[in-house]
Amino acid sequence: MTGPVLASILVLLPLAVGPLPQPARTITAKLCNGGAVEIPIDRKPAREEPCTVKACHAGSCRKRFDLAQ
């Protein structure tokens, strides 16, 4: 009895879950006059190279102002 019940649950599982969400390829912006504008999204993979020092510092290497002056 366990075999047929388990098989029927496994068969109906995709019906219960439904389709998986697809990643958005465009952004749709609705306009005030009722129209819509679609903006395509170009997804690029993340860069593997490390970023440069100028873009990644957290402010600790910047020149500090002396407030006692």
C-alpha positions in Angstrom: 0.0 0.0 0.0 2.9 2.4 0.7 4.3 2.1 -2.8 1.2 3.2 -4.7 0.5 6.0 -2.3 4.0 7.3 -2.4 4.1 7.1 -6.2 0.8 9.0 -6.5 2.2 11.8 -4.1 5.4 12.0 -6.2 3.3 12.3 -9.4 1.1 15.1 -8.0 4.0 17.0 -6.4 4.8 19.1 -9.6 1.1 20.0 -9.8 1.1 21.3 -6.2 4.4 23.2 -6.5 3.6 24.8 -9.9 6.2 26.3 -12.3 9.3 27.7 -10.9 9.7 31.5 -11.2 11.8 32.7 -14.1 14.4 35.5 -13.7 13.1 38.8 -15.0 14.7 39.9 -18.3 13.0 43.3 -18.4 11.7 45.9 -16.0 8.3 47.3 -16.9 7.6 50.9 -15.8 4.0 52.0 -15.9 3.5 55.6 -17.1 0.9 58.1 -15.8 -1.0 58.2 -19.1 -1.6 54.4 -19.0 1.3 53.3 -21.1 4.2 51.2 -20.1 8.0 51.2 -20.9 10.0 48.0 -20.9 13.7 48.3 -20.0 15.8 45.3 -20.9 18.2 44.0 -18.3 21.6 42.8 -19.4 22.9 40.4 -16.7 26.6 39.9 -16.6 28.4 37.5 -14.4 30.3 38.9 -11.4 33.9 39.8 -12.0 36.5 37.3 -10.8 39.4 39.8 -10.5 39.9 41.8 -7.3 38.9 45.4 -7.4 41.3 48.3 -7.1 42.3 50.0 -3.9 40.7 53.3 -4.8 37.3 51.8 -5.2 37.3 49.5 -2.1 38.7 51.5 0.8 36.4 52.0 3.8 37.5 55.6 4.7 40.3 54.6 7.1 43.1 55.6 4.8 41.7 59.1 4.1 43.2 62.2 5.6 41.5 63.1 8.9 40.7 66.7 9.7 41.9 68.1 13.1 38.8 69.6 14.7 40.9 71.3 17.4 42.2 73.9 14.9 
